[in-house]
Amino acid sequence: MVLPSLYKSQIPIPVSFIYPERDLMPRRLRAFIDFTIAQFQDEIQRRKKG
């Protein structure tokens, strides 16, 4: 699990991905972003619902 202490916390902690603008995003960065989003998918959906 990524950042397990965040799951225990009741305080919302925003996460942002900041990277230099390029024509193509490096594959490693895209893989990391996709992996991180998958780890937080339940929380993302819960917040979208309200």
DOBA-655076 format. One record per atom (N, C-alpha, C): x, y, z; residue number from 1; atom name. Coordinates in pm, 1 decimal. Layout:
N
+----------+----------+----------+-----+----+
|       px |       py |       pz |   k |  a |
+----------+----------+----------+-----+----+
|        X |        Y |        Z | NUM | CA |
...
+----------+----------+----------+-----+----+
//
This chain:
50
+----------+----------+----------+-----+----+
|       px |       py |       pz |   k |  a |
+----------+----------+----------+-----+----+
|     85.0 |   -118.1 |      0.0 |   1 |  N |
|      0.0 |      0.0 |      0.0 |   1 | CA |
|     89.5 |    124.3 |      0.0 |   1 |  C |
|     51.4 |    221.0 |    -78.0 |   2 |  N |
|    125.2 |    347.6 |    -84.8 |   2 | CA |
|     72.6 |    440.8 |     23.0 |   2 |  C |
|    161.2 |    502.5 |     97.7 |   3 |  N |
|    127.2 |    601.1 |    201.1 |   3 | CA |
|     17.2 |    551.2 |    295.5 |   3 |  C |
|     41.1 |    441.4 |    367.0 |   4 |  N |
|    -63.3 |    383.6 |    452.1 |   4 | CA |
|   -116.1 |    478.4 |    559.0 |   4 |  C |
|    -35.3 |    571.5 |    605.1 |   5 |  N |
|    -83.5 |    663.6 |    708.2 |   5 | CA |
|   -194.2 |    754.6 |    654.8 |   5 |  C |
|   -199.5 |    779.4 |    525.5 |   6 |  N |
|   -306.2 |    861.5 |    468.4 |   6 | CA |
|   -441.9 |    792.2 |    480.2 |   6 |  C |
|   -442.2 |    660.6 |    470.5 |   7 |  N |
|   -567.6 |    587.4 |    479.9 |   7 | CA |
|   -625.6 |    594.4 |    621.1 |   7 |  C |
|   -539.6 |    605.9 |    720.4 |   8 |  N |
|   -584.5 |    611.4 |    859.4 |   8 | CA |
|   -627.1 |    752.1 |    899.1 |   8 |  C |
|   -577.1 |    851.1 |    827.7 |   9 |  N |
|   -604.4 |    990.0 |    860.3 |   9 | CA |
|   -743.1 |   1031.0 |    814.3 |   9 |  C |
|   -810.8 |   1110.6 |    895.4 |  10 |  N |
|   -941.0 |   1164.7 |    858.2 |  10 | CA |
|   -926.9 |   1303.3 |    794.8 |  10 |  C |
|   -805.8 |   1355.7 |    795.2 |  11 |  N |
|   -780.5 |   1488.2 |    739.6 |  11 | CA |
|   -752.1 |   1472.9 |    590.4 |  11 |  C |
|   -830.1 |   1541.4 |    504.6 |  12 |  N |
|   -802.2 |   1530.6 |    361.2 |  12 | CA |
|   -667.4 |   1592.2 |    325.4 |  12 |  C |
|   -590.9 |   1520.5 |    249.5 |  13 |  N |
|   -460.9 |   1568.3 |    207.5 |  13 | CA |
|   -458.7 |   1567.9 |     55.0 |  13 |  C |
|   -456.8 |   1685.3 |     -7.2 |  14 |  N |
|   -452.9 |   1689.7 |   -153.5 |  14 | CA |
|   -319.5 |   1640.3 |   -207.7 |  14 |  C |
|   -324.5 |   1575.8 |   -320.3 |  15 |  N |
|   -204.3 |   1526.3 |   -386.3 |  15 | CA |
|   -202.5 |   1585.5 |   -526.7 |  15 |  C |
|    -90.5 |   1643.2 |   -563.6 |  16 |  N |
|    -75.1 |   1700.5 |   -697.4 |  16 | CA |
|     49.4 |   1642.6 |   -762.5 |  16 |  C |
|     42.4 |   1626.0 |   -891.9 |  17 |  N |
|    158.0 |   1584.0 |   -969.5 |  17 | CA |
|    203.3 |   1704.1 |  -1051.1 |  17 |  C |
|    324.8 |   1746.9 |  -1028.6 |  18 |  N |
|    379.8 |   1861.6 |  -1099.7 |  18 | CA |
|    504.0 |   1813.4 |  -1172.9 |  18 |  C |
|    507.0 |   1838.8 |  -1301.6 |  19 |  N |
|    620.5 |   1797.4 |  -1382.0 |  19 | CA |
|    639.2 |   1897.7 |  -1494.8 |  19 |  C |
|    761.1 |   1906.1 |  -1548.6 |  20 |  N |
|    784.7 |   2002.6 |  -1656.1 |  20 | CA |
|    704.4 |   1965.3 |  -1780.6 |  20 |  C |
|    651.3 |   2067.0 |  -1847.3 |  21 |  N |
|    574.4 |   2041.8 |  -1968.5 |  21 | CA |
|    668.2 |   1993.4 |  -2078.3 |  21 |  C |
|    627.6 |   1887.0 |  -2140.3 |  22 |  N |
|    704.6 |   1830.1 |  -2251.2 |  22 | CA |
|    605.5 |   1781.8 |  -2355.8 |  22 |  C |
|    656.9 |   1754.6 |  -2474.0 |  23 |  N |
|    569.4 |   1700.4 |  -2577.5 |  23 | CA |
|    516.4 |   1563.2 |  -2536.1 |  23 |  C |
|    603.6 |   1481.5 |  -2482.8 |  24 |  N |
|    564.7 |   1347.5 |  -2439.1 |  24 | CA |
|    603.7 |   1328.7 |  -2293.3 |  24 |  C |
|    513.3 |   1274.2 |  -2215.1 |  25 |  N |
|    541.1 |   1246.0 |  -2074.8 |  25 | CA |
|    625.8 |   1117.8 |  -2067.8 |  25 |  C |
|    730.3 |   1115.8 |  -1985.9 |  26 |  N |
|    809.6 |    993.4 |  -1971.3 |  26 | CA |
|    722.8 |    876.4 |  -1924.4 |  26 |  C |
|    750.5 |    757.8 |  -1976.4 |  27 |  N |
|    671.1 |    639.5 |  -1941.2 |  27 | CA |
|    675.0 |    609.7 |  -1792.3 |  27 |  C |
|    788.6 |    630.1 |  -1729.2 |  28 |  N |
|    798.8 |    604.3 |  -1585.1 |  28 | CA |
|    706.1 |    696.1 |  -1505.9 |  28 |  C |
|    699.9 |    822.8 |  -1545.5 |  29 |  N |
|    611.4 |    916.8 |  -1476.8 |  29 | CA |
|    465.7 |    878.0 |  -1498.1 |  29 |  C |
|    427.4 |    844.0 |  -1620.6 |  30 |  N |
|    289.9 |    802.9 |  -1649.5 |  30 | CA |
|    253.8 |    678.0 |  -1568.3 |  30 |  C |
|    347.0 |    582.8 |  -1559.4 |  31 |  N |
|    323.0 |    460.4 |  -1483.0 |  31 | CA |
|    304.0 |    492.2 |  -1334.7 |  31 |  C |
|    384.2 |    583.5 |  -1281.3 |  32 |  N |
|    371.0 |    621.2 |  -1140.7 |  32 | CA |
|    236.9 |    689.5 |  -1114.6 |  32 |  C |
|    197.7 |    781.3 |  -1201.9 |  33 |  N |
|     68.9 |    850.3 |  -1185.6 |  33 | CA |
|    -45.5 |    749.9 |  -1192.4 |  33 |  C |
|    -42.9 |    660.5 |  -1289.4 |  34 |  N |
|   -148.8 |    559.0 |  -1301.9 |  34 | CA |
|   -154.8 |    468.9 |  -1178.5 |  34 |  C |
|    -39.1 |    428.0 |  -1128.3 |  35 |  N |
|    -32.8 |    343.4 |  -1009.5 |  35 | CA |
|    -91.3 |    416.3 |   -888.1 |  35 |  C |
|    -53.0 |    541.4 |   -870.5 |  36 |  N |
|   -100.6 |    619.1 |   -755.9 |  36 | CA |
|   -251.0 |    640.8 |   -762.8 |  36 |  C |
|   -303.3 |    673.6 |   -878.7 |  37 |  N |
|   -447.4 |    691.5 |   -895.0 |  37 | CA |
|   -520.3 |    561.6 |   -861.3 |  37 |  C |
|   -467.5 |    448.9 |   -905.7 |  38 |  N |
|   -530.4 |    320.1 |   -875.0 |  38 | CA |
|   -534.2 |    294.7 |   -724.4 |  38 |  C |
|   -429.4 |    334.1 |   -653.5 |  39 |  N |
|   -424.2 |    313.1 |   -509.0 |  39 | CA |
|   -529.0 |    395.6 |   -435.1 |  39 |  C |
|   -561.4 |    512.7 |   -487.6 |  40 |  N |
|   -655.1 |    603.2 |   -421.8 |  40 | CA |
|   -791.9 |    605.3 |   -488.8 |  40 |  C |
|   -818.5 |    512.2 |   -579.1 |  41 |  N |
|   -941.3 |    515.0 |   -658.2 |  41 | CA |
|  -1067.7 |    517.2 |   -572.0 |  41 |  C |
|  -1074.4 |    438.9 |   -466.6 |  42 |  N |
|  -1193.1 |    437.9 |   -380.0 |  42 | CA |
|  -1217.3 |    575.4 |   -318.7 |  42 |  C |
|  -1112.0 |    638.2 |   -270.8 |  43 |  N |
|  -1124.8 |    770.8 |   -210.9 |  43 | CA |
|  -1164.3 |    874.8 |   -315.4 |  43 |  C |
|  -1108.9 |    864.2 |   -433.2 |  44 |  N |
|  -1143.0 |    956.6 |   -541.3 |  44 | CA |
|  -1292.2 |    946.3 |   -573.5 |  44 |  C |
|  -1343.3 |    824.8 |   -587.6 |  45 |  N |
|  -1485.5 |    804.9 |   -619.1 |  45 | CA |
|  -1574.8 |    854.5 |   -505.8 |  45 |  C |
|  -1534.9 |    829.2 |   -381.7 |  46 |  N |
|  -1614.0 |    873.9 |   -267.6 |  46 | CA |
|  -1627.0 |   1026.2 |   -266.0 |  46 |  C |
|  -1516.6 |   1094.2 |   -294.1 |  47 |  N |
|  -1519.5 |   1241.2 |   -293.6 |  47 | CA |
|  -1599.4 |   1297.8 |   -409.5 |  47 |  C |
|  -1598.9 |   1229.5 |   -523.7 |  48 |  N |
|  -1677.8 |   1276.4 |   -638.1 |  48 | CA |
|  -1827.4 |   1267.0 |   -608.3 |  48 |  C |
|  -1866.7 |   1165.8 |   -532.0 |  49 |  N |
|  -2008.1 |   1145.8 |   -501.1 |  49 | CA |
|  -2058.8 |   1246.2 |   -397.0 |  49 |  C |
|  -1966.1 |   1301.0 |   -322.8 |  50 |  N |
|  -2013.8 |   1405.1 |   -239.9 |  50 | CA |
|  -1981.8 |   1418.9 |   -102.4 |  50 |  C |
+----------+----------+----------+-----+----+
//
